Amino acid sequence: MSSSLTAPEACIELEGVRVNNLRQVSLRIRHESLTVICGLSGSGKSSLAFDTLYAEGQRRYVETFSPAARQFLERIERPAADRISGLPPAVAIHQSARGDGPRSTVGSRTEVLDALQILFAHAGTPHCPGCGIAVCRHSPATAVAALLQTVPGARLLLGFPLAKARGGPPATPEFWLQRGITRCLLNSRQTPLDQWPHGSPLPPDTIFIVDRLKADPTQSSRLEDSAATALQLADILLVLSDVQPAAPSVCVTVDDRPWHQIIYPFRLECAGCGTEFSDITPQHFSFNSPLGACPDCGGTGTAGDESSVQQCAGCSGTRLAAFPAAARWRGATLPEVCRLEAGALMSWLQMAEQELSNSDRHAITPAFRHALRRLDLLCRCGLEYLTLERSMKSLSGGEARRTLLVAALSSGLTGTLYVLDEPTQGLHPADTARVMTVIRELQQAGNTVVVVEHDPTVILAADEVIETGPGAGDDGGRIVFQGSPERLAQQDTATGRLLAGRHAQTGPAAGTPRLRDLRTPQHWLRLTDIHCRNLVGTDVEFPLGVLCGICGVSGSGKSSLMTETLYPHLLSRLQPGVRQQPVSSRVASISGTEHLESVLLMDQQPVRRSTRSIPATWLGIFDEIRALMADTHEARRRNLTRGMFSFNSSRGGRCPACEGRGQVTVPMQFLADIETVCEACGGRRFRPDVLEIRYRGRSIDEILQMSADEAFRFFHANYRIQTKLNALRQAGLSYLRLGQPLSVLSGGEAQRLRIAAMLAGVPQDLPDTPAGETTAAQLTNSGRTLFLFDEPSSGLHGNDVQNLVACLDFLVQTGHSVIIIDHDQELLSQADWLIELGPGPGARGGQVLHSGQPSAQGKGVELWRK
């Protein structure tokens, strides 16, 4: 291994890194360069990029704060390394950082919504949610200007109603005579106040007359003086005109003649119904603020308990309270603007900026710049079809990752280390170049960019490539190559061979050979007249008994079809007792469900990781192992039940010093806490008396230290345990230790663990309990289950995709049906049937372009439609 190195001060230098499976790794990464870290899944890429580079960058940044400030921040552990130098402040986008909270939307994550809130608060016009008319606060000058424009030349009576008088003064004529008010309207007639009985209160509907004159520009000074008098004494200016204004008005009779009533409020008040509102601010347009959130749903857009979730009736899903939701700017409300696709919204804002007056331009130009920069990045990353109101939870994995990428890249930082986790995952090949252009601009702006990636296109575009390996787990953790992409293609490494094979594929017939013959669909599942996002009146037929792939450009409707339509509608029919989120799609009819008994989905939700969660508990075999330990002669003699072999229960046999973690935390006040091996148990999690119990010569700790391969041979007589362990081996995780914390798994390992759980009959959409595992196993073993996978190749190296294909084939061979959404051409080339959606994203998508078998050369539809 060799590499051309720059001066030490221009590099990030690492020496003796020992994080997770990394073995004394030493290397240099050039500043202001684009470096790609590649290698097999589990070989140490994430440990190097995130657990070392990003973690140390964050830790050093936090240490620049004062001790008083650091006590409110998360303490970050120092990575195990001899020396790390030249490290700038770090920003990371990880696979698991989707931001799927109930209030997380595309607009809030990209901060475009923040800019729109400022623009609507400054340039928008409040409207009464009840009457729908504009609500504004007038001054004497603005009231007179509006009056001269509305009823020019009309005879006017200027005054105010007693009900709107300031401070609630006494309703006696003497009080008002002292303030220069001599006339009023009583019983529809003009009446001198001195003719009203002395000391008698005036009726509540009394209207005082301040002045009588014509709406003439020559009288503007007198009009303003009269309006100012009304402002001193009341909250509104009430005008009676003998000419009907263009806008709708109330007609009243005065002295047997018709007059038209016009109201100019001096407070923010509706002239129609009299409702008074508070001054509108940017916080009123935020559903994360108590001022702006819908009071019924709290800004989530949904209402109801966990068993019945539905769209909020109070806000109709807009998340906003009624008053801010009714405000308009350029004829549109904020919810209406948030329903525009990003590309259309960008054009709309550009036109709005051109229409700004000079007085507004200086005040809100920064907000325009803020929004337009982020919308431009959304469009350039291939997300021009997304709307700001779209919840992050509804996005596909690739869409969510690119949305987070936009949020990070739009900050305009320089001299920063950006660590990106597979930014092109979930992208159609046609969109990869667009994302790479944005990433390259980020590097050229003076930043150091480190990308963890498997895509050969990204690897070949890097300035330098670092490959970890040679294997995964304990067989990895070394640097097997560092240098240019061109030199990597000449190396005998996992990625080098992959790149060499890519270069060798030059002819039109080149492609991945099929690993088996095409299978013929046994039955069909038909959905008609689908309505979901950009799917409008779409009919789709899904083959059963085969491996079916759904492909198409990003945003063409793949996730809408499978995860938002097919899955929830089948679940409600096949498993009505399973609780689910509200179904946002409509389907006219579904036929073919009689050929299925259940449906299971593996979506893009991240694996729930913690130091206490291990593969043995994830796959549901730890309970059976504990039962075997408790059934030994020595355990029965000591009356040790299966609960004593749990490190998660305080009533079990876990080590009391570390509470079953195997490590203890040493608090360091304002510095990061230190994790050390527990001296009481030596990191073995259990009490000594529990560790003395042996099953076939092994303690519970020694069994948890076994790899899946070792445990498979060890439990050769236990079919249930072997079946689930074999799922790990099928998924390419034979090296994974049963007691390895899930918190240290890479993204690819976590993805394969979920696949292994599906193979083992422990899907993650059922309760994580023994009862849930039993139900799942029954569904998986029934032979009539439809398995749905959303981007199963996420986080996988090209070599790992073959294991994935074998896993999916195994499900089909045992009588199930499998449908996948993916962009990986190697995976799609092995499908028996392909459904392509398109032709474009958003409104230009949602159509079935092709439904049939792949081409004879074994390539997917997307390849021969380029």
Secondary structure, 3 states (H helix, E strand, C coil): CCCCCCCHHHEEEEEEECCCCCCCEEEEEECCCEEEEEECCCCCHHHHHHHHHHHHHHHHHHHCCCHHHHCCCCCCCCCCCCEEECCCCEEEECCCCCCCCCCCEHHHHHCHHHHHHHHHHHHCECECCCCCCECECCCHHHHHHHHHHHCCCCEEEEEEEHHHECCCCCCCHHHHHCCCCCEEEECCEEEEHHHCCCCCCCCCCCEEEEEEEECCHHHHHHHHHHHHHHHHHECEEEEEECCCCCCCCEEEEECCEEEEEEEEECCCECCCCCCECCCCCHHHHCCCCCCCECCCCCCCCEECCCCCCEECCCCCCCCECHHHHHCEECCEEHHHHHCCEHHHHHHHHHHHHHCCCHHHHHHHHHHHHHHHHHHHHHHHCCCCCCECCCEHHHCCHHHHHHHHHHHHHCCCCCCCEEEEECCCCCCCHHHHHHHHHHHHHHHHCCCEEEEECCCHHHHHCCCEEEEEECCCHHHCCEEEEEECHHHHCCCCCHHHHHHHHHHHCCCCCCCCCCCCCCCCCCEEEEEEEEEECCEEEEEEEEEECCEEEEEECCCCCHHHHHHHHHHHHHHHHHCCCCCCCCCCCECCEEECHHHCCEEEEECCCCCCCCCCCCHHHHCCCHHHHHHHHHCCHHHHHCCCCHHHHCCCCCCCCECCCCCCCCEEEECCCCCCCEEEECCCCCCCCECHHHHCCCECCECHHHHHCCEHHHHHHHCCCCHHHHHHHHHHHHCCCCCCECCCCHHHCCHHHHHHHHHHHHHHCCCCCCCCCHHHHHHHHHHHHCCCEEEEEECCCCCCCHHHHHHHHHHHHHHHHCCCEEEEECCCHHHHCCCCEEEEEECCCHHHCCEEEEEECCCCCCCCCCHHHC
